[in-house]
Amino acid sequence: MAMSQEQLTVERPTGLESWRDAPPVLFSAEEVSRRVRTLAREIAAARSDRPLTLAVVLRGAFVFAADLIRALIEIGVRDLTVEFLSVASYRGMASDRTRPDVHYVNGIFPGEGRDVLVVEDIIDRGHTLEAIERALSSHCERLRVCALLDRPHLREVPIGPHHVGFTLDTDDFVVGYGLDLDGRYRELPYLGRLPAPPRA
């Protein structure tokens, strides 16, 4: 029988000897699970009477989005659909500051007459979110944003999420729970941290 995140016991690593080691825990699986359920209640309370579409930003938000969708359904949210967006803004630990292109996985974004909730893994400088809002704003009735992680101290554009899982005040690179470093660590059931790369 598959174990839920709340049943998993995650030992806190004492150090990071190499990239192959399990990263130290930033937020445990239990902490993340509780926060996702709280976010679902916040989103349900803030929604309108219109149908809701979740626009999930691939790839980092896929685990978060799946748990959030289940939490929304458990508290009775209906008229819910899911669409996927693809935006590439990271190369290794470096964020690409150029204007990112937003791609709809299905070719078009069917948001007319619906409220849209963008589901992001992490927001820092804000350029990716700005591009997403620019791309989607004309395709829906109301656009809101939910981010698992937010780093407002790194913001370069005046933009931000409406719902936030955890606010960070450090530059540490976060992995696990769907977030990766060059394709690694997505499978971790918790949010871990890696030392931030030196500033250029």
JOPE-V266273 format. One record per backbone hydrogen bond with DSSP energy under -1.0 kcal/mol. CO is the residue of the C=O (numbers start at 1). NH is the residue of the N-H. If there is no record, write none. Layout:
# JOPE-V266273
co->CO nh->NH
co->CO nh->NH
This chain:
# JOPE-V266273
co->18 nh->21
co->24 nh->193
co->27 nh->191
co->28 nh->32
co->29 nh->33
co->30 nh->34
co->31 nh->35
co->32 nh->36
co->33 nh->37
co->34 nh->38
co->35 nh->39
co->36 nh->40
co->37 nh->41
co->38 nh->42
co->39 nh->43
co->40 nh->44
co->41 nh->45
co->42 nh->46
co->43 nh->47
co->51 nh->115
co->52 nh->81
co->53 nh->117
co->54 nh->83
co->55 nh->119
co->56 nh->85
co->57 nh->61
co->58 nh->87
co->59 nh->62
co->61 nh->65
co->62 nh->66
co->63 nh->67
co->64 nh->68
co->65 nh->69
co->66 nh->70
co->67 nh->71
co->68 nh->72
co->69 nh->73
co->70 nh->74
co->71 nh->75
co->72 nh->77
co->73 nh->76
co->79 nh->52
co->81 nh->54
co->83 nh->56
co->84 nh->105
co->85 nh->58
co->86 nh->103
co->89 nh->96
co->91 nh->94
co->94 nh->91
co->103 nh->86
co->104 nh->107
co->109 nh->111
co->111 nh->114
co->114 nh->141
co->115 nh->53
co->116 nh->144
co->117 nh->55
co->118 nh->146
co->119 nh->57
co->120 nh->148
co->121 nh->149
co->123 nh->151
co->125 nh->156
co->125 nh->157
co->126 nh->130
co->127 nh->131
co->128 nh->132
co->129 nh->133
co->130 nh->134
co->131 nh->135
co->132 nh->136
co->133 nh->137
co->136 nh->139
co->142 nh->116
co->144 nh->118
co->145 nh->162
co->145 nh->163
co->146 nh->120
co->147 nh->165
co->148 nh->166
co->149 nh->123
co->150 nh->168
co->151 nh->154
co->152 nh->155
co->157 nh->159
co->163 nh->147
co->166 nh->150
co->173 nh->194
co->175 nh->192
co->176 nh->179
co->179 nh->176
co->181 nh->184
co->184 nh->181
co->185 nh->188
co->186 nh->178
co->188 nh->177
co->191 nh->26
co->191 nh->27
co->192 nh->175
co->194 nh->173
